[in-house]
């Protein structure tokens, strides 16, 4: 029984970290968490047509970076996607 509780605690900790990460990213960028989650889901849908990857390990990161010609930093989106292999699943 104790092992089950520890496993559950570990799993809920991962979920909490993931949610906190989304909250921090949305706060930095000024956009809602729902928008970020929508972007993530759409990216997964599009990329799955071209490659096999673990969708649970897709990591989106919003940062601010300076863009040429502007003095203010702008939001930048980067993604880490562990690719298993490339495929061409497009329907032509």
GUKOLGU-828192 format. One record per residue: residue in three letters; x, y, z of N, C-alpha, C in turn; residue number from 1. Coordinates in Angstrom, 2 decimals. Example, Ala and Ser with C-alpha at 12.3 -4.5 7.8 and 13.67 -1.06 7.14 Angstrom:
BEGIN
+------+---------+---------+---------+---------+---------+---------+---------+---------+---------+-----+
! rest !     nc1 !     nc2 !     nc3 !    cac1 !    cac2 !    cac3 !     cc1 !     cc2 !     cc3 !  nr !
+------+---------+---------+---------+---------+---------+---------+---------+---------+---------+-----+
!  ALA !   13.19 !   -5.69 !    7.80 !   12.30 !   -4.50 !    7.80 !   13.20 !   -3.30 !    7.80 !   1 !
!  SER !   12.85 !   -2.25 !    7.08 !   13.67 !   -1.06 !    7.14 !   12.90 !    0.03 !    7.87 !   2 !
+------+---------+---------+---------+---------+---------+---------+---------+---------+---------+-----+
END
This chain:
BEGIN
+------+---------+---------+---------+---------+---------+---------+---------+---------+---------+-----+
! rest !     nc1 !     nc2 !     nc3 !    cac1 !    cac2 !    cac3 !     cc1 !     cc2 !     cc3 !  nr !
+------+---------+---------+---------+---------+---------+---------+---------+---------+---------+-----+
!  UNK !    0.82 !   -1.19 !    0.00 !    0.00 !    0.00 !    0.00 !    0.87 !    1.26 !    0.00 !   1 !
!  UNK !    1.93 !    1.20 !    0.74 !    2.82 !    2.35 !    0.84 !    3.47 !    2.67 !   -0.51 !   2 !
!  UNK !    3.82 !    1.63 !   -1.26 !    4.45 !    1.85 !   -2.57 !    3.48 !    2.54 !   -3.53 !   3 !
!  UNK !    2.21 !    2.13 !   -3.48 !    1.22 !    2.76 !   -4.35 !    1.10 !    4.25 !   -4.02 !   4 !
!  UNK !    1.13 !    4.59 !   -2.75 !    1.02 !    5.98 !   -2.34 !    2.21 !    6.79 !   -2.83 !   5 !
!  UNK !    3.39 !    6.21 !   -2.73 !    4.59 !    6.91 !   -3.21 !    4.54 !    7.12 !   -4.71 !   6 !
!  UNK !    4.09 !    6.11 !   -5.44 !    3.99 !    6.26 !   -6.88 !    2.99 !    7.35 !   -7.24 !   7 !
!  UNK !    1.88 !    7.36 !   -6.56 !    0.86 !    8.37 !   -6.82 !    1.39 !    9.76 !   -6.49 !   8 !
!  UNK !    2.14 !    9.87 !   -5.42 !    2.71 !   11.16 !   -5.02 !    3.68 !   11.66 !   -6.09 !   9 !
!  UNK !    4.50 !   10.76 !   -6.61 !    5.47 !   11.12 !   -7.63 !    4.75 !   11.59 !   -8.90 !  10 !
!  UNK !    3.72 !   10.87 !   -9.29 !    2.98 !   11.21 !  -10.49 !    2.30 !   12.56 !  -10.35 !  11 !
!  UNK !    1.68 !   12.81 !   -9.20 !    1.01 !   14.10 !   -9.01 !    2.02 !   15.24 !   -8.94 !  12 !
!  UNK !    3.22 !   14.96 !   -8.48 !    4.28 !   15.97 !   -8.46 !    4.66 !   16.38 !   -9.88 !  13 !
!  UNK !    4.75 !   15.39 !  -10.77 !    5.06 !   15.69 !  -12.17 !    3.96 !   16.53 !  -12.81 !  14 !
!  UNK !    2.73 !   16.21 !  -12.51 !    1.60 !   16.96 !  -13.05 !    1.64 !   18.40 !  -12.53 !  15 !
!  UNK !    1.92 !   18.56 !  -11.25 !    1.99 !   19.89 !  -10.65 !    3.11 !   20.71 !  -11.28 !  16 !
!  UNK !    4.27 !   20.08 !  -11.50 !    5.40 !   20.79 !  -12.13 !    5.04 !   21.22 !  -13.54 !  17 !
!  UNK !    4.37 !   20.34 !  -14.27 !    3.96 !   20.66 !  -15.64 !    3.00 !   21.84 !  -15.66 !  18 !
!  UNK !    2.04 !   21.83 !  -14.75 !    1.07 !   22.94 !  -14.69 !    1.74 !   24.24 !  -14.29 !  19 !
!  UNK !    2.66 !   24.17 !  -13.33 !    3.37 !   25.38 !  -12.91 !    4.19 !   25.94 !  -14.06 !  20 !
!  UNK !    4.80 !   25.06 !  -14.83 !    5.58 !   25.49 !  -15.97 !    4.70 !   26.23 !  -16.98 !  21 !
!  UNK !    3.51 !   25.69 !  -17.23 !    2.58 !   26.36 !  -18.15 !    2.15 !   27.72 !  -17.63 !  22 !
!  UNK !    1.90 !   27.80 !  -16.33 !    1.50 !   29.08 !  -15.73 !    2.61 !   30.11 !  -15.88 !  23 !
!  UNK !    3.83 !   29.70 !  -15.60 !    4.97 !   30.63 !  -15.72 !    5.18 !   31.07 !  -17.16 !  24 !
!  UNK !    5.06 !   30.13 !  -18.10 !    5.22 !   30.48 !  -19.51 !    4.15 !   31.46 !  -19.95 !  25 !
!  UNK !    2.92 !   31.21 !  -19.55 !    1.84 !   32.12 !  -19.98 !    1.98 !   33.49 !  -19.34 !  26 !
!  UNK !    2.49 !   33.52 !  -18.10 !    2.69 !   34.80 !  -17.42 !    3.78 !   35.61 !  -18.12 !  27 !
!  UNK !    4.87 !   34.95 !  -18.53 !    5.96 !   35.64 !  -19.21 !    5.53 !   36.21 !  -20.55 !  28 !
!  UNK !    4.71 !   35.47 !  -21.26 !    4.37 !   35.88 !  -22.62 !    3.18 !   36.83 !  -22.68 !  29 !
!  UNK !    2.36 !   36.83 !  -21.64 !    1.17 !   37.67 !  -21.66 !    0.00 !   37.02 !  -22.36 !  30 !
!  UNK !    0.10 !   35.73 !  -22.70 !   -1.03 !   35.03 !  -23.32 !   -1.56 !   33.99 !  -22.33 !  31 !
!  UNK !   -2.76 !   33.52 !  -22.59 !   -3.41 !   32.60 !  -21.64 !   -2.85 !   31.19 !  -21.75 !  32 !
!  UNK !   -3.06 !   30.41 !  -20.68 !   -2.62 !   29.01 !  -20.68 !   -3.39 !   28.22 !  -21.72 !  33 !
!  UNK !   -4.65 !   28.57 !  -21.93 !   -5.45 !   27.87 !  -22.93 !   -4.87 !   28.03 !  -24.33 !  34 !
!  UNK !   -4.38 !   29.23 !  -24.62 !   -3.77 !   29.48 !  -25.92 !   -2.51 !   28.65 !  -26.10 !  35 !
!  UNK !   -1.66 !   28.60 !  -25.08 !   -0.44 !   27.80 !  -25.16 !   -0.75 !   26.33 !  -25.34 !  36 !
!  UNK !   -1.74 !   25.84 !  -24.61 !   -2.12 !   24.43 !  -24.73 !   -2.68 !   24.16 !  -26.13 !  37 !
!  UNK !   -3.43 !   25.09 !  -26.68 !   -3.94 !   24.94 !  -28.04 !   -2.83 !   24.89 !  -29.07 !  38 !
!  UNK !   -1.82 !   25.74 !  -28.90 !   -0.66 !   25.74 !  -29.79 !    0.05 !   24.40 !  -29.71 !  39 !
!  UNK !    0.23 !   23.91 !  -28.49 !    0.91 !   22.63 !  -28.27 !    0.17 !   21.50 !  -28.98 !  40 !
!  UNK !   -1.15 !   21.43 !  -28.80 !   -1.95 !   20.37 !  -29.41 !   -1.91 !   20.45 !  -30.94 !  41 !
!  UNK !   -1.98 !   21.65 !  -31.48 !   -1.92 !   21.79 !  -32.94 !   -0.55 !   21.42 !  -33.48 !  42 !
!  UNK !    0.52 !   21.80 !  -32.78 !    1.87 !   21.40 !  -33.20 !    2.00 !   19.89 !  -33.22 !  43 !
!  UNK !    1.49 !   19.24 !  -32.18 !    1.56 !   17.78 !  -32.11 !    0.81 !   17.17 !  -33.28 !  44 !
!  UNK !   -0.37 !   17.71 !  -33.59 !   -1.15 !   17.18 !  -34.71 !   -0.44 !   17.31 !  -36.04 !  45 !
!  UNK !    0.16 !   18.46 !  -36.29 !    0.84 !   18.69 !  -37.57 !    2.12 !   17.86 !  -37.65 !  46 !
!  UNK !    2.93 !   17.89 !  -36.60 !    4.21 !   17.18 !  -36.63 !    4.04 !   15.67 !  -36.70 !  47 !
!  UNK !    2.94 !   15.15 !  -36.18 !    2.72 !   13.69 !  -36.20 !    2.52 !   13.18 !  -37.63 !  48 !
!  UNK !    2.24 !   14.07 !  -38.57 !    2.13 !   13.65 !  -39.97 !    3.50 !   13.41 !  -40.60 !  49 !
!  UNK !    4.55 !   13.95 !  -40.00 !    5.88 !   13.87 !  -40.58 !    6.88 !   13.06 !  -39.77 !  50 !
!  UNK !    6.57 !   12.78 !  -38.51 !    7.52 !   12.07 !  -37.67 !    6.81 !   11.33 !  -36.54 !  51 !
!  UNK !    7.50 !   10.34 !  -35.99 !    7.02 !    9.65 !  -34.80 !    7.77 !   10.22 !  -33.60 !  52 !
!  UNK !    7.02 !   10.57 !  -32.56 !    7.62 !   11.12 !  -31.35 !    6.68 !   10.88 !  -30.17 !  53 !
!  UNK !    7.20 !   11.03 !  -28.97 !    6.40 !   10.87 !  -27.77 !    5.74 !   12.21 !  -27.46 !  54 !
!  UNK !    4.43 !   12.30 !  -27.69 !    3.74 !   13.59 !  -27.51 !    3.75 !   14.04 !  -26.05 !  55 !
!  UNK !    3.92 !   13.13 !  -25.11 !    3.97 !   13.49 !  -23.70 !    5.26 !   14.19 !  -23.31 !  56 !
!  UNK !    6.28 !   14.08 !  -24.17 !    7.58 !   14.68 !  -23.86 !    7.86 !   15.94 !  -24.67 !  57 !
!  UNK !    6.85 !   16.44 !  -25.38 !    7.02 !   17.68 !  -26.13 !    7.10 !   18.83 !  -25.12 !  58 !
!  UNK !    8.15 !   19.62 !  -25.23 !    8.39 !   20.70 !  -24.28 !    8.38 !   22.03 !  -25.01 !  59 !
!  UNK !    7.38 !   22.86 !  -24.73 !    7.32 !   24.20 !  -25.30 !    7.91 !   25.19 !  -24.31 !  60 !
!  UNK !    8.62 !   26.17 !  -24.84 !    9.23 !   27.17 !  -23.98 !    9.03 !   28.55 !  -24.59 !  61 !
!  UNK !    8.45 !   29.44 !  -23.81 !    8.30 !   30.82 !  -24.24 !    9.35 !   31.67 !  -23.52 !  62 !
!  UNK !   10.08 !   32.44 !  -24.30 !   11.08 !   33.34 !  -23.73 !   10.92 !   34.69 !  -24.39 !  63 !
!  UNK !   11.71 !   35.63 !  -23.99 !   11.74 !   36.94 !  -24.63 !   13.12 !   37.12 !  -25.24 !  64 !
!  UNK !   13.15 !   37.62 !  -26.47 !   14.43 !   37.86 !  -27.12 !   14.34 !   39.14 !  -27.93 !  65 !
!  UNK !   15.49 !   39.76 !  -28.12 !   15.52 !   40.98 !  -28.91 !   15.49 !   40.63 !  -30.39 !  66 !
!  UNK !   14.72 !   41.37 !  -31.12 !   14.58 !   41.15 !  -32.55 !   15.28 !   42.29 !  -33.28 !  67 !
!  UNK !   15.88 !   42.01 !  -34.40 !   16.58 !   43.04 !  -35.17 !   15.61 !   44.16 !  -35.55 !  68 !
!  UNK !   16.00 !   45.38 !  -35.28 !   15.19 !   46.52 !  -35.65 !   14.24 !   47.00 !  -34.56 !  69 !
!  UNK !   14.13 !   46.27 !  -33.48 !   13.28 !   46.71 !  -32.37 !   14.11 !   46.80 !  -31.10 !  70 !
!  UNK !   13.70 !   47.68 !  -30.23 !   14.42 !   47.82 !  -28.96 !   13.78 !   46.99 !  -27.86 !  71 !
!  UNK !   12.50 !   46.68 !  -28.03 !   11.80 !   45.89 !  -27.02 !   11.94 !   44.40 !  -27.29 !  72 !
!  UNK !   12.10 !   43.61 !  -26.24 !   12.13 !   42.16 !  -26.45 !   10.75 !   41.65 !  -26.86 !  73 !
!  UNK !   10.74 !   40.65 !  -27.74 !    9.49 !   40.05 !  -28.21 !    9.43 !   38.60 !  -27.75 !  74 !
!  UNK !    8.22 !   38.05 !  -27.58 !    8.12 !   36.65 !  -27.18 !    8.65 !   35.73 !  -28.29 !  75 !
!  UNK !    9.32 !   34.66 !  -27.88 !    9.83 !   33.66 !  -28.81 !    9.42 !   32.28 !  -28.30 !  76 !
!  UNK !    8.95 !   31.45 !  -29.19 !    8.50 !   30.11 !  -28.85 !    9.51 !   29.10 !  -29.37 !  77 !
!  UNK !    9.96 !   28.22 !  -28.50 !   10.83 !   27.13 !  -28.93 !   10.24 !   25.83 !  -28.43 !  78 !
!  UNK !   10.54 !   24.76 !  -29.12 !   10.00 !   23.46 !  -28.77 !   11.11 !   22.42 !  -28.80 !  79 !
!  UNK !   11.08 !   21.53 !  -27.80 !   11.98 !   20.37 !  -27.80 !   11.10 !   19.16 !  -28.01 !  80 !
!  UNK !   11.39 !   18.41 !  -29.08 !   10.58 !   17.27 !  -29.47 !   11.50 !   16.07 !  -29.68 !  81 !
!  UNK !   11.40 !   15.07 !  -28.82 !   12.25 !   13.87 !  -28.99 !   11.72 !   13.02 !  -30.16 !  82 !
!  UNK !   12.42 !   13.05 !  -31.28 !   11.98 !   12.38 !  -32.50 !   12.47 !   10.94 !  -32.51 !  83 !
!  UNK !   11.54 !   10.00 !  -32.76 !   11.91 !    8.59 !  -32.91 !   12.37 !    8.32 !  -34.33 !  84 !
!  UNK !   11.55 !    8.74 !  -35.30 !   11.92 !    8.59 !  -36.71 !   11.02 !    9.49 !  -37.56 !  85 !
!  UNK !   11.52 !    9.83 !  -38.74 !   10.75 !   10.64 !  -39.67 !    9.93 !    9.73 !  -40.58 !  86 !
!  UNK !    8.70 !   10.14 !  -40.83 !    7.83 !    9.41 !  -41.76 !    7.11 !   10.45 !  -42.61 !  87 !
!  UNK !    6.52 !    9.99 !  -43.69 !    5.73 !   10.89 !  -44.52 !    4.32 !   10.33 !  -44.56 !  88 !
!  UNK !    3.50 !   10.74 !  -43.58 !    2.15 !   10.21 !  -43.43 !    1.12 !   11.13 !  -44.07 !  89 !
!  UNK !    1.56 !   12.12 !  -44.86 !    0.62 !   13.04 !  -45.49 !   -0.27 !   12.30 !  -46.46 !  90 !
!  UNK !   -1.49 !   12.73 !  -46.53 !   -2.43 !   12.16 !  -47.49 !   -2.42 !   13.04 !  -48.73 !  91 !
!  UNK !   -1.93 !   12.51 !  -49.79 !   -1.81 !   13.31 !  -51.03 !   -2.87 !   12.90 !  -52.02 !  92 !
+------+---------+---------+---------+---------+---------+---------+---------+---------+---------+-----+
END
